[in-house]
Amino acid sequence: MTRQRALLVIECVALHRSVPSNYRPPPGVEQHLIALADHHPLIHYYTETSDGSAKKISDFWSQAEFHESDLYELVYQPMKVEYQMSMVLPTLHPNVVAIAASRSHVDFSERDRVVLNTLRPYFVQAWYSARDRKQLLALLNSTIGVLVDGEAGLIVLYDPPQELTAGALATLYRHFGPPTTSSPWPLQIEQWMFNQRSCFSNPNGLRLPTPLRVESDGRRMVLRLLLEHDDSPGALLVREESHRPRRQSLESLGLSAREAEVTVCAISGATNSAIGETMYISSATVKKHLENVYFKLGVRGRGELAAFVHDIFDRPIL
């Protein structure tokens, strides 16, 4: 590193980032630093005092003591580092997050110390901001994951609208039509949102919000408005649902997995033979499963079975 300074961020006593970015520590250095962390004078000082202000290795060791240490032999000599000064950023133990400046020819001056201490509050704020951003992104990704797993989409009511889940706007337009020339929303949605907001601004009493539903191509689209409040711009929750009940839903009625699967096929109009081919079972086995389903649900025949299932699972969702 000649006379060039290298700015190293130490996180959990491992070399994590460096300036210049193309600098790579020699092989094994990170592992040795972790193993010798308790013997590092700067890390030891911080863990004992919680004082994160700028400190130099030469504040604690002479150059001869430094050269006699395993830390120098295994970590700093391979890196061609003779002098180092670092400041530590507040974080939860046992992590040690530090910004360390290293040199190979001349030690750091007191002016250098003043500069680092002057910059330290700004680095601390940047560290907190980066940490908070990471946490927020993790929460956001978890929320998106839950929405996607639940076959739901979320559109934030910015101007223009922002999809939190990919494809939510396309799904909305597919069911409700294209946006108008003066609005990013289809006319039906524009009118529905106006009515929903009116419910909450009505001085004569609070009215419950009403989901907007349309049905097409054997699927039901359910739209719910999450109203603006405080700093939240509000959002649209979009859920696309199939008319056909899921096997898991039918199992909640007391049917076995196979009985539920046979029921889904039967109410769609498939014959026993077709069901058997789909499930790789005989028509006789399909018939036996259906008899068990009729008995458990208290119905007689396919007609009553279809009516019973649709009566339960096609009720309006509030």
N, C-alpha and C positions, 0 to 999 in steps of 0.2 A: 504493500500500500504506500510506499515511499512517503512523501509528505502529505499525501491526500488523506483527508479525514473520512472515516466511514461511520455513518450514523446507524447504530444497531438497536433494534427494539428487542428487548428480552421479555418474553412472556412465558411464565411458568419455568423460568431459568433456561429457556431454549431460545436459540437465535431464530427469530421469527420473520423479521423484515430487515432489509439493509438498504443503505444509500451509499454508493450507487446500487441500483437494483440488480445489476449483473454480477455483483460480488457474491461469491459463494464460499463459505467457510470450508477449510480442509476437512476431509473425511474423518469422522470420529470426534470432532471438536464438540458438537452439541451434546453427545452422550457423556463426554468427560466433564463438560460444564454442569450438566445435571448431577453427576456423581459427586462433584466437588462444590456444589452450591453452598453447603454449610460452611465451607472454608473460604468462600469469597468474601473479602473484607467489606465490600460495598453492600452485598446482600445481607451479610451478618449484621452490619450496623443498622440497616433498615428494619430487619425483623426484631431487633432488640429495642429500637427507639421509636419506630414509625416515623422517623424524620426523613422525608423524601426529597429534601433540598439537595442541590448539586454537591457531590463529593468526589474526590479523586482517590485512586488507589494509593497515591503517595501521601494522602492524609493519614494513612494507617500503616503502611509499610515503606521502608526505604527501598531504593532500587535493588540493593543487594538481597534484601529479604524477599522481594518479589521474584527475583531470578532464582532463588533457592526453592521456591514453592512448586508443588505439583501442578498448581493452577497455571503457572507460567509455562512449565515444560509441556503440559498436555493440551493447553487451550490457547494461550496468548502467543507463545513463541511460534507455533505453526501458523498463526494468523499474522505474524510479524507486527504484533502490538506490544509497544513498550510502555505506553501511558494510556490511562483511561479515566474519564470523568462521566458520571451518570447522575440522573435524577429519576426518582421513582414516582409513579402515578398511583394515587389511592385506589385500592381494589380489595376484593375479599381474599383473605388468607385461604390456602397457602400459596396462592398465585403471587408472583412478583413481576410487575409490569414496569419496565424501565426504559428510558431513552439513554443510550450510552454512546458517547463520542470517543473514538479511539485514534491514537497517533502512534507513529513509529520512531519519531526523531526527537521531539521536544515536548515537555510536559505542558499541561494546560495552565494558563495564568489566572490570577484572581479576576481579571476582567472577563475571561471566559466563564468563570463561575457566576459572575453577576449577570451575564447575558443569559445563561441557562436558567437561573433562578427567576429572571424577569419573564422568560418565556414559559415557565412551568405552569402558571394558571391557565394559559391558553391551551397548552397541551392537555391539561387535565379536563378542560371543558370539551375539547375535541374527542378525548377518550370516552367521556360520558356520553357524548352525542352519538359516537359510533356504536357504543354498547347498547344504548337505547334503541337505535335504529335496527340493530341486529335482533333485539328482543321483539320489536314491533313486527319486523318481517317474519319472524318465527310464528308469532301469534296470527298474523295475516295468512300465512301459508297453511297453518292448521285450520283456520276458519274456512279457507277455500277448499281444503281437502274434505272437510265435513260436508260442505255444500255439494261438492261434486259427487261424493259417495251417496248422498241423499238425492241425487238427480235434480238438484236445484241450481239456479243461477242467480246472480246478484248484479244489479245495475245501479251504480251510484249516480244520484241525480245532480251531477255537475252540469255545466254548460260548456261543451257538449257532454252527453252522458258517457260515463266510463264503465266498461265491463270489468267487474271484479273476477268473474269466471268467464273464460273464453267461450264464445258462441251464444251468449245469453241474448244479445240483441238480434242475432240472426234467427234464433228460435222464436223470439217475440214477433218479429216481422212475418215469419212464416205462418203464424197463427192469426195475427191481427191485421196483417196487411202492411204496406209500405208507409213510411212517415209522410206527413203532409209537407207542402212547400214552405210553410211558415213554422214548422215545429219538427223536432226529431222523433216525435211520437205519432203513431197512427191516430186518426180522429177519434176512434172509440176509446182508446187509452187516454187521450187528452181530456175528453169529457168525463171519463170515469175518475181520473185524478182530481179534476176540479170538484166533482161531487164529494169525493172522499175528504178533501181539505175543508169543504163546506161543513161536513159533519162535525169537525172539531172546532170550527169557528162559530157554530150555531149558539147564540146566547140562551136559547130556550132549553138547553140540556144536551148532554153528551149522547151521540148516537154511535153504535158499534160500526167499525169499518167493515165494508163488504168486499170480499174477494171478487175479482173479475174472472169469469170462466168462459171458455169457448171449447167446442168439441169438433174435431175434424180428423179424418183418416184413422179412426179408431183410437184416438188419443185425446186427452183432456188437458188443456192448458189452464193453469190456475195462477193468477197474478195478485200479489198483495203489495200494498203501499206501506212503506215504513216512513212515517212523516218526519219532516225536519224538526230538529230541536237543538238548542244551544249552538254548538259549532258543527253539528252534523247536517249535511245537505239533504239527508233522506235517501231512500233507495227503493228499488223495485225488486221484490223476491219473485222469481220466475220458476215455476215447477211444472214439468211436463209429465203427465201420468198416463199410463195405459189403462184402457177399460178392463183388460184381462187381469184378474187378480193374480198376485204372485203366489208361487207355491208356498213360500214361507208364511204368507198371510193365511192361506187355507190350513196350514198346519196349526195355526193358533186356534182353529175351531175343533181341534182334537183329531185331525186326520194324520195318518202317517205320511212320510215323504212320498212314498209311491202312490198312495191314495190321492194325495194332493196333486201330484203330477198327472194322474189319470183324470182327475176332475177338471183341471185346466184344459186338457185336450178335449174332454167330453163336452164341456159347455161351449167350446168353439165350433162344435158340429162334426168333429171327427168320428168316424165309425170305430167299433171295437177292433176291427181288423187293421185300420190305419193307425190307431193308437198302439196296438201291439207291435206293428212294424217300427214305429218311432221309438218305442221303449225296449224293443228286442224281447218281447214276451208274447205269449200266446193269447189269442182272443178269449179263451176260457179264463185265463188269469185276469185279463182286463175286466171281464164280466164279474169275476169274484170280487175284485177291488171295488167296482161300482156298487155291488150289493152291500159291501161293508160301509161305503160312503152313504148310501141311502139310509141305512140303519142308524148310523151315527148322527146324521143331520135331520132325521125324521121326515124324509121326503120320499115320494114315490115316482121313480122314473126321471129321465133326463130333463123333461120340461120343468118339473118342480125343482130339480137341482139347479138348473140355470137361473130360474126366477129367484130362488133362495140366495144364491151367491151374489147375483147382481143387486138384489135388494140390500144386502149388507155392504158390499164394496163399492157400489155406485151412488151411495148417499152423498149429498153435497158436503164438501169439506169446509168446515167453519174456520 
